[in-house]
Amino acid sequence: MNNHSFGCDFGSYHLKVYHRDADGFLMQHNMVAVQDRKGVLAFGDEAYAMYEKAPSNIQVSSPMSYGNLASISNMQAFLKSLLEQNIKGQLKGAEYFVALPTEMQERIFTTLIQDSTMKPKNVFLVDKPVAAGLGLGINVKEAQGVMIVDVGAETTEISVLSLGGIVISRLIQTGGRSIDDALQSAIRKEFNFFIGSKTAECIKKELAYATEPEEASMQICGRNMVIGLPQMLEITSVFVYEAIKEQLDIIMDAVKTILERTPPELGVDIIQNGIYLTGGSARIRKFDQLLQERSGIRVVVDGEPELSVARGLARVMNEKEFRPLAFVTKEQKYE
């Protein structure tokens, strides 16, 4: 009998999979390279290495776009290939627990796995903010208000939880990639210098601060748009701070809006418990300080923010107390 069970967090930047039998996590860039519009040439970290470097006959893209599936077939091929490479034994008859983002239709991720060649036994869904809360070590089933700010690659999900459910939530189309885009735009405008998205991401990781930055700089390579040739350029942390402020302000305004709409009794709990910050872009330096300054509420940051949702799915799978938080679509119920 096949006892494989998987928890899947389909992020726009990384695909995270928890394997229950091995009690371990797989995480790779959510990228697929397709050659001549036919078969998948590469996936994951290997495909990411090709991004912005491939010839015209090789298309490198993410199967996810702003929390939605851009290509079901590519995502199915990626997931199957990733599991086959890393899991011993057949996958047929496995159970899947999938994190469901806010405002996402339930049937999309269920269809993604059910209609694949993996032939699953069951597909369960867990609301993504609920999974994130569990991954942060919170007992989300208690009668207390918990606010989670999940800053991902392309979206930011702000949610207030209580009694195992979502009381109020908002998904905005702002995240790590919009911060990268802001950097690219600012450098192009200020220096007539063009850089790729990978370089922008590298700048963000090295120099980005959410509040007053420490002095630092780095050399980057790009194309001087005046002479049309590759050149080196020095970028400072102060310049980066000014370039990304607007994007961070959008996130702060969204958090403020949710706090204003939160019922007073839950607001008291949030003040006592603090705001929980997670998601890959939570790694931006002093992000927690900015959020605390703007909200006036203590902020708790996840030590491994990329894996908080996957860790939460693991708790649903392994702890009987939280198993009822997983559900199936209405279509599945009536099959």
N, C-alpha and C positions, 0 to 999 in steps of 0.2 A: 504493500500500500504506500502511496506517495503522501508523505506528511509535510511537504514543503508549504510554508506560509510566508507571505511577503507583505510588507507595508511600503506603500509607494507615495512619495511626495514629488509630484511633477512640477518642479519649479522652472521658470523661464531660463535660469542660468545653469542650475545643476539639477540632475535627476538623482534623488536620494532613495535608496531601497534598503529596508531592514529585512534581513533573512532570519526568521525565527529559529530555525533548526541550528544555524551556526551562531546565533546571537551576535550578529555583526552587521555592519552597514557597508553598502556600496555607494559611492558618490562620484559621478563623472559629469563633465560639462554636457549640457543638454544640446548637443549639436549632432547633425547628420550630414554627411557628404554624399551627394548623389552624382554619379557620372553619366553623362549623356542622357539624362532624364530617365534612366532605367533603374538598375539595381543600386543598393546602398554600397558605397565604396568604403566608408569608414564611419565610425560613430564615437560619441563621447570625447574623451581627451584627445584622441587621435584626430578626430574631425576638427576639433577646436584649433589644433596646431595648424590646420590648413586654412583656417578662416582668414580672409583678406589676403591670401597668398595663392589661391587656386586659379588655374586657367579658366577660360570661359565655359568649357565643357563640363566643369565640375562645380556644382552648386552646393555651397555650404550654408546651412541655415538651422535655426532652432525649430523643432516641431511645436514648441509652445510660443505664444505671443500674447503678452499682457494678460496672462492668466487663462487664456483660451487656447484650445488646440488649433494650431495652424495646419497641421498635417497628421491625420490619424494613422495613415499607412506608415509614415516615417517613424512615428512614435511607437507603433506596434513593432516595427522591425528593430528599432533601437532597444526597447525593453527586452524583447526576446533574445537578441544577440548578447546583451549584457548579462542576462541570467544564464544563458547557455555557456558563456565563457567562464563564469565564476561559480556556478552551482553544479554539484555532482548529482547525477541521476536525472530522470525525466521530470519535466515540469507539468505534464498533464495531470489535471485533478488538483492543482494547488489552490489555496485560498488567498485572496488578495484584499488588503485593507488600504483604501485610497483616501488621501486627504482631499476634501472638497472645498475649493476656495469660495469665498462669499460671492454671491450673484452668479455662480456657475450652475448650469442646469445639471441635475443629478445624472441623467441618462448618458451624458457625454462620456464621462470616464468609465462608466459601467460598460457602455458599448465598445469603448476602446479595448478593453480586456476581453469581454465576452466574445466579440467578433474576431478575435485574433486566432492564430493557429495554436495557441498555447492551451486552449480548451480548459478553462479554469473550473473548479468545483463551485466556488462561490465568489462573488465580488461584494464586499462591504464598503460603505462610505463612512467617513468620519469628518465632521466639519473641521476645516483647517484651523480656525482659531482655537477650537476645543483641543485638538491634537497639540497645538503649540503650547497651550496652557499646561497640559499634562507633561509635555517635554521639559517645561520649566520647573517641574516639581510641584505644581499646584494641584490640590484636590478640587477640580472644577465642579464636582457634584455637590459641594457644600453651598449653603444659602449665604453666599457672600459675593460682592461685586468684585470682579477682576478685570482690569483693562490691559489689553495686549496690543502693542504696536509692532507689527511685523513688516519690516522694510525689506522688500525683496528686490530682484533685479529690475523688474518693470512695473511693479505695483506695490502699493503700501496698503496693508489691511489693518484697520483699527477697529477693535471689537471690545465690547463689554460682555462678560460672561457671568452667569449665575445658575446654579442648580443644573449643571451639565448642558446648558444651552446658551444660545446667543441672544442677548437682550436687545442690543443695538450694534450695528456694524456698518462700516463704510469702506469701500474699495476705491482707491484713486489711482490714476494712471501715472504715477510718479514713483521712481525708485532709483536703483543704482545706475541704470542705463540712461535715464534722463539727466542724471548728474554728469555722466560721461559726455553726453551730447552737449550739455552746457559748457563743459570744458573745451570741447572741440570748437564750438562756436566762438567762445571768448578768445581763444588762441588765434583763430582765423581772423577775427575782427581786429584784434590788437596788434598782431605781428604779421599779418598776411602770410600765415603759416598753416599748412594743412597737415593734420595727423590722423591716424587711423583710430578706430575704437579701442583696439588693444592697448595702444599707447595711452589713450585717455584713461583707461581703466588702471594702468600702471601708475599714472600720475595720481589718481584718486587714492590708490592704496598707499603711496609713499608720502603724499603731501596734504591730503584733504583733512581739514579741521572744521568742525561744526561751529565752534566759537573762536575767539581770538587765537590765531595760530602761533606756534613757536617758529622761530626763524629756521628755515631749511630751504634747500633748492636741489634741483636735479637737472641733468642734461637729457634732452629728448631729441629724437631724430624725426624729421618730417620733410615736407617739400615746401621750399620758399616759393610762394605763388607769384612773386614778382619776376624772378629769374627762371622759375620752373625747374630748379635743381634740388636734390636732397641736401639738407644742411642740419647742423646741430643747433639747438636753442636751449637756453637756460630758463627754467620756470621756477618761480618761488612759491612758497606756501601761502604768502599774502595774496598773490595773484589768484591762486586756486580758491582760497577762501572767498574772495570777492566774486569769483565766477560761479560758485555753486550756492551762494546764499539764497538766491531766489527759489531754487528747487527745495531747499531745506525749509524755507518759509512756507511753501505750499503744504508740506507734511505737517508742520507745526499748526497751521491754520485748521487742517482737517482734524487733528487731535483736539484742538480747542472746541471745534464744532460738536464732536462726539461728547466731550465733557459737558457742554452746555445742554445737550439733549438727554443726558443720563439721569434717571430718576434719583431724587435726593438721597434716599436710603442707600442706594448702591454707590452714590458719590462718596458717602461717608466711609464705606468699605475701601474704596479706591485710595482715599487719602491715607487710611491706616495701612493698607497693604503696599501701596506704591504702584507705579505704572511699570509694566514689564516690557522691555525692549528686546526684540529678537529680529531674525532675518539677516542675510549676509551683509547688507549695507549698514547694519548696526555697528559694524566694525569701524566706521568712520570715527576718527578721533574726536573725543569730547561731545559726541552725539548725545550721550546721556545727560551731560551738563546742560546742553542747549534745551533739551526737552524739560529738564527740571526747572530751569530758569523761566521758560515760557509758561509752564503749567503750575508752578509752585508746589509740585508734588514730587516726592522722592521717586527716583527711577532705578529699577533693577535690571541689569544687563545680563543676558545669557552668555556664559563662557564660550560656548560653541553655537553661535546663533544660526548657522546654516543647518544644523541637525535637530533643532528643537522640535519641529513637526514630526520628523521621522522617529525621534525618541518617544514622542507622544503616541504615535501609532504602535510602537513596540509595547507600551504600557497597556494599550487597549487589547492587544493580542495576548499578552502574558498575564495580566491581572484581572481576575474574574470580576472584581468590583467595577471595572471600567468597560467591560465587554458590552453592556447595554448601550453604550454611547455610539456603537457602530450600527448602521442601519442599511437597508437595501432600498432600491427604488420601487415605486409603485408597480412598474412593469414586472419587476422580478417577483413581487409578492403574488401577482395573479397568474404567474406561469404555471 
